[in-house]
């Protein structure tokens, strides 16, 4: 959630409180009880909002985490395309030499593990 979204949500909640207050007065509650009822609605919404935040924290679906996952995915795609283009531009002899080096490195890694 961006800062602009938070400000918009705050204004929306402020307006919702006024509408709720007016609605409670319209339906016959006196001014004091209408104020308490509208505050109760806003506090309930605030508690739900906080609980949703904790849920996003526990599930790892926070804005930063989502942006990071998206960035890593796009970076991986770009890197894969660049490597594939470089590999395709290599001569057959270079490709064979690369495969032999990779095989040698792979065997060396297997021996050390």
Secondary structure, 3 states (H helix, E strand, C coil): CCHHHHHHHHHHHHHHHHHHHHHHHHCCCCHHHHHHHHHHHHHHHHHHHHHHHHHHHHHCCCHHHHHHHHHHHHHHHHHHHHHHHHHHHCCHHHHHHHHHHHHHHHHHHHHHC
